[in-house]
């Protein structure tokens, strides 16, 4: 039983590593944008809550700027 659990955990390390890197990148981008946009509440919530990148992605989608080309 114990070896089966360890084998399962050993096979999950790549997934855990990918999710950790994704969370870190999304969190840093969202914190950067929230800080630049003076969104203190979002900055605090994103900084405290670990949500596997879901909360930072929601913030980035809600507060994205549409780039319009000027002719």
ABEGO torsion letter per residue (X at the ends): XAAAAAAAAAAAAAAAAAAAAAAAAAAAAAAAAAAAAGBAAAAAAAAABBAGGAAAAAAAAAABBBBBBBX
